[in-house]
Amino acid sequence: MRASERLPLFTSWAHARLGAVLVRTGRVDEAAHHVDAALGTGPPLGHYEARLARCELAVARHDADAAALLADAVDRAIRGGHLASRRALTPP
């Protein structure tokens, strides 16, 4: 994280990826901080990764708004041409 402090895009990506890893390892409460930080940092390009992490967190928590978050993330990925997150958010 320290290496990315002066580069907002990388800060956002680092928080998003750390949040996703924490979700996948069952550390959901810790992940929430990093997901929030990823969404609040950096340029819009970094927010694709942040939305992926937010969706993983919402699904892991069984949040009532998980489906809406997924739909929003897919829509933004399609409109923005971010094929990597679109593939990650939609079933094969």
SULBEL-V297932 format. One line per field, one symbol per residue. psi: psi as a letter, one per 30 degrees, with the letter a starting at -180 (. if undefined). A space follows every 50 residues. Layout:
psi->???
//
This chain:
psi->eefgegjeeeeeeeeeeeeeeeefggieeeeeeeeeeefgklleeffeee eeeeeeeeeefhkfgeeeeeeeeeeeeeefgieeeeeffkl.
//
